[in-house]
Amino acid sequence: MNKSIDKLLLNPIRLKIISTLISVSECDFNYLKKITESTQGNLSIQLKKLK
């Protein structure tokens, strides 16, 4: 696997985001915030890194 992808997915919040998006048909920001148990600011940063 690409090292930059490995580094991206080592973060537990980003890994949980990806796992959630794979397992549901749709979700919104608040759902991801609840699932990841993160703050609004932190979730926003993690989503930008995955973009």
Distance bins in CASP14 RR format, pairs under 12 A and 6 or more apart:
PFRMAT RR
TARGET T0000
AUTHOR 0000-0000-0000
RMODE 2
METHOD distances of the structure
MODEL  1
1 7 0 0 0 0 0 1 0 0 0 0 0
1 8 0 0 0 0 0 1 0 0 0 0 0
1 9 0 0 0 0 1 0 0 0 0 0 0
1 10 0 0 0 0 0 1 0 0 0 0 0
2 8 0 0 0 0 1 0 0 0 0 0 0
2 9 0 0 0 0 0 1 0 0 0 0 0
3 9 0 0 0 0 0 1 0 0 0 0 0
3 10 0 0 0 0 0 1 0 0 0 0 0
4 10 0 0 0 0 0 1 0 0 0 0 0
4 49 0 0 0 0 0 1 0 0 0 0 0
4 50 0 0 0 0 0 1 0 0 0 0 0
5 11 0 0 0 0 0 1 0 0 0 0 0
5 14 0 0 0 0 0 1 0 0 0 0 0
5 15 0 0 0 0 0 1 0 0 0 0 0
5 18 0 0 0 0 0 1 0 0 0 0 0
5 49 0 0 0 0 0 1 0 0 0 0 0
5 50 0 0 0 0 0 1 0 0 0 0 0
6 14 0 0 0 0 0 1 0 0 0 0 0
6 15 0 0 0 0 0 1 0 0 0 0 0
7 14 0 0 0 0 1 0 0 0 0 0 0
7 15 0 0 0 0 0 1 0 0 0 0 0
7 49 0 0 0 0 1 0 0 0 0 0 0
7 50 0 0 0 0 0 1 0 0 0 0 0
8 14 1 0 0 1 0 0 0 0 0 0 0
8 15 0 0 0 0 1 0 0 0 0 0 0
8 17 0 0 0 0 0 1 0 0 0 0 0
8 18 0 0 0 0 1 0 0 0 0 0 0
8 46 0 0 0 0 1 0 0 0 0 0 0
8 47 0 0 0 0 0 1 0 0 0 0 0
8 48 0 0 0 0 0 1 0 0 0 0 0
8 49 1 0 0 1 0 0 0 0 0 0 0
8 50 1 0 0 1 0 0 0 0 0 0 0
8 51 0 0 0 0 0 1 0 0 0 0 0
9 15 1 0 1 0 0 0 0 0 0 0 0
9 16 0 0 0 0 0 1 0 0 0 0 0
9 17 0 0 0 0 1 0 0 0 0 0 0
9 18 1 0 0 1 0 0 0 0 0 0 0
9 19 0 0 0 0 1 0 0 0 0 0 0
9 46 0 0 0 0 0 1 0 0 0 0 0
9 49 0 0 0 0 0 1 0 0 0 0 0
9 50 0 0 0 0 1 0 0 0 0 0 0
10 18 0 0 0 0 0 1 0 0 0 0 0
10 49 0 0 0 0 0 1 0 0 0 0 0
11 17 0 0 0 0 1 0 0 0 0 0 0
11 18 0 0 0 0 0 1 0 0 0 0 0
11 36 0 0 0 0 0 1 0 0 0 0 0
11 38 0 0 0 0 0 1 0 0 0 0 0
11 42 0 0 0 0 0 1 0 0 0 0 0
11 43 0 0 0 0 0 1 0 0 0 0 0
11 45 0 0 0 0 0 1 0 0 0 0 0
11 46 1 0 0 1 0 0 0 0 0 0 0
11 47 0 0 0 0 0 1 0 0 0 0 0
11 49 1 0 0 1 0 0 0 0 0 0 0
11 50 0 0 0 0 1 0 0 0 0 0 0
12 18 0 0 0 0 0 1 0 0 0 0 0
12 19 0 0 0 0 0 1 0 0 0 0 0
12 35 0 0 0 0 0 1 0 0 0 0 0
12 36 0 0 0 0 1 0 0 0 0 0 0
12 37 0 0 0 0 0 1 0 0 0 0 0
12 38 0 0 0 0 1 0 0 0 0 0 0
12 42 0 0 0 0 0 1 0 0 0 0 0
12 46 0 0 0 0 1 0 0 0 0 0 0
13 19 0 0 0 0 0 1 0 0 0 0 0
13 20 0 0 0 0 0 1 0 0 0 0 0
13 32 0 0 0 0 1 0 0 0 0 0 0
13 33 0 0 0 0 0 1 0 0 0 0 0
13 35 0 0 0 0 1 0 0 0 0 0 0
13 36 1 0 1 0 0 0 0 0 0 0 0
13 37 0 0 0 0 1 0 0 0 0 0 0
13 38 1 0 1 0 0 0 0 0 0 0 0
13 39 0 0 0 0 0 1 0 0 0 0 0
13 41 0 0 0 0 0 1 0 0 0 0 0
13 42 1 0 0 1 0 0 0 0 0 0 0
13 43 1 0 0 1 0 0 0 0 0 0 0
13 44 0 0 0 0 0 1 0 0 0 0 0
13 45 0 0 0 0 1 0 0 0 0 0 0
13 46 1 0 1 0 0 0 0 0 0 0 0
13 47 0 0 0 0 1 0 0 0 0 0 0
13 49 0 0 0 0 1 0 0 0 0 0 0
13 50 0 0 0 0 1 0 0 0 0 0 0
14 20 0 0 0 0 0 1 0 0 0 0 0
14 21 0 0 0 0 0 1 0 0 0 0 0
14 32 0 0 0 0 0 1 0 0 0 0 0
14 36 0 0 0 0 1 0 0 0 0 0 0
14 38 0 0 0 0 0 1 0 0 0 0 0
14 42 0 0 0 0 0 1 0 0 0 0 0
14 43 0 0 0 0 1 0 0 0 0 0 0
14 45 0 0 0 0 1 0 0 0 0 0 0
14 46 1 0 1 0 0 0 0 0 0 0 0
14 47 0 0 0 0 1 0 0 0 0 0 0
14 48 0 0 0 0 0 1 0 0 0 0 0
14 49 1 0 0 1 0 0 0 0 0 0 0
14 50 1 0 1 0 0 0 0 0 0 0 0
14 51 0 0 0 0 0 1 0 0 0 0 0
15 21 0 0 0 0 0 1 0 0 0 0 0
15 22 0 0 0 0 0 1 0 0 0 0 0
15 35 0 0 0 0 0 1 0 0 0 0 0
15 36 0 0 0 0 1 0 0 0 0 0 0
15 46 0 0 0 0 1 0 0 0 0 0 0
15 49 0 0 0 0 0 1 0 0 0 0 0
15 50 0 0 0 0 0 1 0 0 0 0 0
16 22 0 0 0 0 0 1 0 0 0 0 0
16 23 0 0 0 0 0 1 0 0 0 0 0
16 27 0 0 0 0 0 1 0 0 0 0 0
16 31 0 0 0 0 0 1 0 0 0 0 0
16 32 0 0 0 0 1 0 0 0 0 0 0
16 33 0 0 0 0 0 1 0 0 0 0 0
16 34 0 0 0 0 0 1 0 0 0 0 0
16 35 1 0 0 1 0 0 0 0 0 0 0
16 36 1 0 1 0 0 0 0 0 0 0 0
16 37 0 0 0 0 1 0 0 0 0 0 0
16 38 0 0 0 0 1 0 0 0 0 0 0
16 42 0 0 0 0 0 1 0 0 0 0 0
16 43 0 0 0 0 0 1 0 0 0 0 0
16 46 0 0 0 0 1 0 0 0 0 0 0
16 47 0 0 0 0 0 1 0 0 0 0 0
16 50 0 0 0 0 0 1 0 0 0 0 0
17 23 0 0 0 0 0 1 0 0 0 0 0
17 24 0 0 0 0 0 1 0 0 0 0 0
17 27 0 0 0 0 1 0 0 0 0 0 0
17 29 0 0 0 0 0 1 0 0 0 0 0
17 31 0 0 0 0 0 1 0 0 0 0 0
17 32 1 0 1 0 0 0 0 0 0 0 0
17 33 0 0 0 0 0 1 0 0 0 0 0
17 35 0 0 0 0 1 0 0 0 0 0 0
17 36 1 0 0 1 0 0 0 0 0 0 0
17 37 0 0 0 0 0 1 0 0 0 0 0
17 38 0 0 0 0 1 0 0 0 0 0 0
17 42 0 0 0 0 0 1 0 0 0 0 0
17 43 1 0 0 1 0 0 0 0 0 0 0
17 44 0 0 0 0 0 1 0 0 0 0 0
17 45 0 0 0 0 0 1 0 0 0 0 0
17 46 1 0 0 1 0 0 0 0 0 0 0
17 47 1 0 0 1 0 0 0 0 0 0 0
17 48 0 0 0 0 0 1 0 0 0 0 0
17 49 0 0 0 0 1 0 0 0 0 0 0
17 50 1 0 0 1 0 0 0 0 0 0 0
17 51 0 0 0 0 0 1 0 0 0 0 0
18 24 0 0 0 0 0 1 0 0 0 0 0
18 32 0 0 0 0 0 1 0 0 0 0 0
18 35 0 0 0 0 0 1 0 0 0 0 0
18 36 0 0 0 0 0 1 0 0 0 0 0
18 46 0 0 0 0 0 1 0 0 0 0 0
18 47 0 0 0 0 0 1 0 0 0 0 0
18 49 0 0 0 0 0 1 0 0 0 0 0
18 50 1 0 0 1 0 0 0 0 0 0 0
19 27 0 0 0 0 0 1 0 0 0 0 0
19 32 0 0 0 0 0 1 0 0 0 0 0
19 35 0 0 0 0 1 0 0 0 0 0 0
19 36 0 0 0 0 1 0 0 0 0 0 0
20 26 0 0 0 0 0 1 0 0 0 0 0
20 27 1 0 0 1 0 0 0 0 0 0 0
20 28 0 0 0 0 0 1 0 0 0 0 0
20 29 0 0 0 0 0 1 0 0 0 0 0
20 31 1 0 0 1 0 0 0 0 0 0 0
20 32 1 0 0 1 0 0 0 0 0 0 0
20 33 0 0 0 0 0 1 0 0 0 0 0
20 34 0 0 0 0 0 1 0 0 0 0 0
20 35 1 0 1 0 0 0 0 0 0 0 0
20 36 1 0 0 1 0 0 0 0 0 0 0
20 37 0 0 0 0 0 1 0 0 0 0 0
20 43 0 0 0 0 0 1 0 0 0 0 0
20 46 0 0 0 0 0 1 0 0 0 0 0
20 47 0 0 0 0 0 1 0 0 0 0 0
20 50 0 0 0 0 0 1 0 0 0 0 0
21 27 1 0 0 1 0 0 0 0 0 0 0
21 28 0 0 0 0 0 1 0 0 0 0 0
21 31 0 0 0 0 0 1 0 0 0 0 0
21 32 0 0 0 0 1 0 0 0 0 0 0
21 35 0 0 0 0 0 1 0 0 0 0 0
21 36 0 0 0 0 0 1 0 0 0 0 0
21 47 0 0 0 0 0 1 0 0 0 0 0
21 50 0 0 0 0 1 0 0 0 0 0 0
23 31 0 0 0 0 0 1 0 0 0 0 0
23 35 0 0 0 0 0 1 0 0 0 0 0
24 31 0 0 0 0 1 0 0 0 0 0 0
24 32 0 0 0 0 1 0 0 0 0 0 0
24 35 0 0 0 0 1 0 0 0 0 0 0
25 31 0 0 0 0 0 1 0 0 0 0 0
26 32 0 0 0 0 0 1 0 0 0 0 0
27 33 0 0 0 0 0 1 0 0 0 0 0
27 34 0 0 0 0 1 0 0 0 0 0 0
27 35 1 0 0 1 0 0 0 0 0 0 0
27 36 0 0 0 0 0 1 0 0 0 0 0
27 43 0 0 0 0 0 1 0 0 0 0 0
27 47 0 0 0 0 0 1 0 0 0 0 0
28 34 0 0 0 0 0 1 0 0 0 0 0
28 35 0 0 0 0 0 1 0 0 0 0 0
28 43 0 0 0 0 0 1 0 0 0 0 0
28 47 0 0 0 0 0 1 0 0 0 0 0
29 35 0 0 0 0 0 1 0 0 0 0 0
29 36 0 0 0 0 0 1 0 0 0 0 0
29 38 0 0 0 0 0 1 0 0 0 0 0
29 39 0 0 0 0 0 1 0 0 0 0 0
29 40 1 0 0 1 0 0 0 0 0 0 0
29 41 0 0 0 0 0 1 0 0 0 0 0
29 43 1 0 0 1 0 0 0 0 0 0 0
29 44 0 0 0 0 1 0 0 0 0 0 0
29 46 0 0 0 0 0 1 0 0 0 0 0
29 47 0 0 0 0 1 0 0 0 0 0 0
30 36 0 0 0 0 0 1 0 0 0 0 0
30 38 0 0 0 0 0 1 0 0 0 0 0
30 40 0 0 0 0 1 0 0 0 0 0 0
30 43 0 0 0 0 1 0 0 0 0 0 0
31 43 0 0 0 0 0 1 0 0 0 0 0
32 38 0 0 0 0 1 0 0 0 0 0 0
32 39 0 0 0 0 0 1 0 0 0 0 0
32 40 0 0 0 0 0 1 0 0 0 0 0
32 41 0 0 0 0 0 1 0 0 0 0 0
32 42 0 0 0 0 0 1 0 0 0 0 0
32 43 1 0 0 1 0 0 0 0 0 0 0
32 44 0 0 0 0 0 1 0 0 0 0 0
32 46 0 0 0 0 1 0 0 0 0 0 0
32 47 1 0 0 1 0 0 0 0 0 0 0
32 50 0 0 0 0 0 1 0 0 0 0 0
33 39 1 0 0 1 0 0 0 0 0 0 0
33 40 1 0 0 1 0 0 0 0 0 0 0
33 41 0 0 0 0 1 0 0 0 0 0 0
33 42 0 0 0 0 1 0 0 0 0 0 0
33 43 1 0 1 0 0 0 0 0 0 0 0
33 44 0 0 0 0 1 0 0 0 0 0 0
33 46 0 0 0 0 0 1 0 0 0 0 0
33 47 0 0 0 0 0 1 0 0 0 0 0
34 40 0 0 0 0 0 1 0 0 0 0 0
34 43 0 0 0 0 1 0 0 0 0 0 0
35 43 0 0 0 0 1 0 0 0 0 0 0
36 42 0 0 0 0 1 0 0 0 0 0 0
36 43 1 0 0 1 0 0 0 0 0 0 0
36 44 0 0 0 0 0 1 0 0 0 0 0
36 45 0 0 0 0 0 1 0 0 0 0 0
36 46 1 0 0 1 0 0 0 0 0 0 0
36 47 0 0 0 0 1 0 0 0 0 0 0
36 50 0 0 0 0 0 1 0 0 0 0 0
37 43 0 0 0 0 1 0 0 0 0 0 0
38 44 0 0 0 0 1 0 0 0 0 0 0
38 45 0 0 0 0 1 0 0 0 0 0 0
38 46 1 0 0 1 0 0 0 0 0 0 0
38 47 0 0 0 0 0 1 0 0 0 0 0
39 45 0 0 0 0 1 0 0 0 0 0 0
39 46 0 0 0 0 0 1 0 0 0 0 0
40 46 0 0 0 0 0 1 0 0 0 0 0
40 47 0 0 0 0 0 1 0 0 0 0 0
41 47 0 0 0 0 1 0 0 0 0 0 0
41 48 0 0 0 0 0 1 0 0 0 0 0
42 48 0 0 0 0 0 1 0 0 0 0 0
42 49 0 0 0 0 0 1 0 0 0 0 0
43 49 0 0 0 0 0 1 0 0 0 0 0
43 50 0 0 0 0 0 1 0 0 0 0 0
44 50 0 0 0 0 0 1 0 0 0 0 0
44 51 0 0 0 0 0 1 0 0 0 0 0
45 51 0 0 0 0 0 1 0 0 0 0 0
END
